[in-house]
Amino acid sequence: MLAPSNFAVTNPEVLEKAFQSGGENFVFGWQNWCSDLMQLLPAAKPVDDEQFVVGRTVAVSPGKVVYRNELMELIQYHPTTAKVRPEPILIVSAWIMKYYILDLSPQNSLVRYLTGQGFTVFAISWRNPDSKDREVAFEDYRKLGVMAALTAIGRILPDRKIHALGYCLGGTLLSIAAAAMARDGDDRFGTITLLAAQTDFTEAGELTLFINDSQVAFLEDIMWERGYLDTTQMAGAFRLLRSNDLIWSRLSHDYLMGERAPLSDLMVWNADATRLPYRMHSEYLRKLFLDNDLAEGRYHVDERNVSLSDIHTPMFVVGTLRDHVAPWRSVYKIHYQVDADVTFLLTSGGHNAGVVAPPGEAGHSYQVMTKAADAPYVGRDEWLKLAPHAEGSWWPEWSKWLEARSGECCDPPQIGLEDASGLPDSPGDYVHT
């Protein structure tokens, strides 16, 4: 906050810009500040976001909502190849933000990439909760989200294994669902992929600065009146996690230099925040963050304990090098929690930009190595030394891994069932709530 770069008289770049422009940068900076102030008004949208409209320019992969309940819509995407792999992919995104982080613009859409590789893709789009949803529990997201989606997919594609992918909080939920399914002998998952998802929260990074008993009690008091955690409170916490990138450098660039970075699809998605139900958020913070119940075997599903060690399904786990939300060293702990083959990939970038890393985009690299279920554990620092480096996007690496665990290509499946005829095309209705 007190860095010299944050003040005009001690920032040489600002002084040079003022000299060259005759002080015009401060006029533009004032205009930028006024514009940002207007964005704080209720229902305001990011400036110039007309170029990134959900369903028109982002989240445009062709598909259809094939199932809907009170908590989510399940989207099935149209195939783009003549033949497809028999095993579909189910994407479980986090409900902290909208689902379309993995279906942004066509050039960086993971959904579009996967359909182009011959996979049938389903994705969960969560409904944005309001005050009526104050008692929606974390368990409801498992039942009405993951399990309901599996049932719907099973009706469209009977007796098929499913490649499941969970991103961030969606990955934590998927891990819980997989552990409960393994405990109960439910073997519908063919593989499990986790993207920047934690299953042990003892080293949960800078987010732990905001989470202790008193902070959670304070949040519960705030949420009690409305029944949910508001979007502005979520956004503020995440900005503080990366204050140098999201607060102070922006102050210098936008207000002192008088410049504006061009709006991107990722920026617009990041501003499209969601609310979190009172009960779910409280349970998540207390049971997972504070008490670490999942990692320590105390987490209950259907009034019975679940253990990650029951998972024997092959796993592909992605960590990102500069992740402030789910540090890769924390994500790496999955190695000694599950009894499965684990392919761990560490990619460059942060929590979002490291995951949204399409082929052909410059600046991406990764390391990857597989540990067999019966192989000895390799520590994190040793893994960094041993894992081979590769340049480029990690998406083709994952696609090859999925193909090796999929059957021979076949004709594409039908899109939905007859009872889905009244449902909308993708991106559906819930994404607009």
C-alpha positions, -999 to +999 in steps of 0.1 A: +000+000+000+029+024+008+050+014-022+064+044-041+048+032-073+014+040-058+020+077-057+024+101-086+053+121-071+074+090-064+066+070-095+090+079-123+069+064-150+039+085-140+061+117-139+074+109-174+039+103-187+027+136-172+056+154-188+050+139-222+012+143-221+011+177-204-008+162-175-034+146-197-029+113-180-044+127-148-075+138-167-079+103-182-072+088-148-099+109-132-123+097-159-113+061-153-119+066-116-154+081-121-162+052-145-152+027-119-172+045-092-203+041-114-196+004-117-202+001-079-239+011-084-264-018-082-268-038-114-239-020-131-220-040-157-184-038-167-177-009-192-178-020-228-189-055-219-213-056-249-185-073-269-187-102-244-223-113-240-232-147-225-248-168-252-238-144-280-200-141-278-190-162-247-205-195-237-215-201-273-206-238-278-237-253-294-257-275-270-289-280-251-301-281-215-312-318-211-321-317-174-330-291-149-338-291-112-340-263-086-302-261-082-287-267-117-291-271-154-273-299-172-260-289-206-252-315-233-230-301-261-234-311-298-207-333-312-183-317-338-168-349-350-184-378-370-174-403-343-171-399-306-156-417-276-182-438-259-174-423-224-189-389-219-172-361-199-191-344-170-178-310-160-186-299-124-177-263-121-175-242-089-207-223-080-186-194-066-186-181-102-206-189-133-199-222-151-187-208-184-151-202-173-145-234-194-165-222-223-154-186-228-147-174-264-145-200-291-107-198-293-101-206-255-131-228-248-122-261-232-157-274-240-151-266-277-116-282-276-130-314-261-158-318-286-132-313-313-112-342-299-142-365-302-157-364-267-193-360-256-194-332-231-219-324-203-216-294-180-234-283-149-246-247-148-256-238-113-285-215-104-275-183-086-292-186-051-312-159-034-327-153+000-351-182-004-322-206-006-306-198+028-310-235+039-295-251+008-267-273+022-234-284+008-249-319+006-277-305-017-250-296-042-238-332-042-273-347-045-289-322-068-257-315-087-233-344-092-256-373-085-286-359-104-263-352-134-250-388-133-285-401-133-295-379-162-265-389-182-272-425-175-306-422-191-291-407-222-260-430-223-269-461-204-242-483-190-213-460-199-184-451-177-181-413-172-150-391-172-157-366-144-139-332-142-142-309-111-128-274-111-119-255-078-148-260-053-165-282-079-134-305-077-138-306-039-174-316-043-165-341-069-140-357-046-166-361-019-191-375-043-164-400-056-155-411-021-191-417-012-197-436-045-166-458-039-178-465-004-212-476-017-199-497-046-210-472-073-184-475-101-199-451-127-167-430-129-141-441-154-117-414-145-116-383-123-099-351-132-094-323-106-084-287-117-070-265-090-091-283-063-081-289-027-090-319-006-069-309+024-071-274+037-042-272+062-021-253+036-049-235+018-027-205+010-035-168+016-073-175+018-066-188+053-059-151+063-097-146+061-108-178+077-108-184+114-135-189+140-141-152+145-141-144+108-165-173+100-188-162+129-187-127+115-196-139+080-225-160+094-239-129+111-236-110+078-253-138+058-280-144+084-301-114+075-300-119+037-297-156+036-266-156+014-231-141+010-232-112-015-211-110-046-193-079-036-180-095-004-167-125-024-150-102-050-134-081-023-118-111-006-103-124-039-089-090-048-071-089-015-055-123-022-038-107-052-038-071-040-006-062-060-021-074-093-058-065-087-056-033-065-023-014-064-010-020-099-044-011-113-044+021-092-011+031-109-020+020-144-056+032-145-056+063-123-021+077-124-010+067-159-045+072-172-045+040-193-070+012-196-062-024-202-086-038-229-115-058-216-112-095-220-136-124-218-119-136-186-124-102-170-161-101-179-165-136-165-147-126-133-172-097-129-202-121-134-201-131-097-226-153-078-241-155-043-235-183-019-263-198+003-260-192+041-260-228+052-238-241+024-211-215+029-211-219+066-207-257+063-180-253+037-159-230+058-163-249+091-162-285+080-136-282+052-115-251+059-115-249+097-119-285+108-105-302+077-130-330+081-126-345+046-089-350+048-091-364+083-119-389+077-147-371+097-168-359+067-202-375+066-224-383+035-258-399+043-248-400+080-218-422+073-181-414+071-164-411+037-127-416+030-108-405+000-087-436+004-117-456-010-111-439-044-094-463-068-103-446-100-074-432-122-070-395-115-056-366-134-048-337-111-039-302-122-022-276-101-012-241-112+021-225-103+009-191-091-024-201-075-035-179-046-068-198-041-057-235-043-019-235-040-004-264-060+015-278-029-019-282-012-035-297-043-006-322-045-017-338-012-041-360-032-011-383-038-013-398-003-051-394+002-064-417-026-055-453-034-053-448-072-030-440-101-024-402-100-011-382-129-002-348-115+004-319-138+017-285-127+010-257-152+022-222-155-002-194-146-027-188-118-060-202-107-079-192-138-053-183-165-034-214-158-064-236-165-077-216-194-046-223-215-056-233-251-032-247-276-014-221-297-015-194-270+020-183-261+035-185-227+022-218-214+044-246-200+039-275-176+055-305-158+038-338-155+044-372-139+024-403-130+025-421-097+010-456-097-012-466-068+014-490-054+044-468-060+062-450-032+053-414-024+074-386-040+076-354-020+067-321-036+102-307-039+115-339-053+086-340-078+096-306-090+131-319-098+120-352-114+089-342-134+097-336-171+091-301-185+071-294-217+062-262-235+027-253-246-008-260-234-016-289-210-049-296-227-034-320-253-016-339-225-049-344-207-067-353-239-042-381-247-046-393-211-084-395-215-081-412-249-059-439-234-087-447-209-116-445-234-131-471-257-132-472-295-150-444-312-187-448-320-217-429-334-226-397-314-254-402-289-288-385-290-291-350-275-312-354-244-344-373-241-380-365-251-388-350-217-361-324-223-379-310-254-392-279-235-358-269-222-337-242-238-305-244-258-272-237-242-261-217-222-295-222-206-315-199-183-297-203-149-265-187-162-285-154-165-297-154-129 
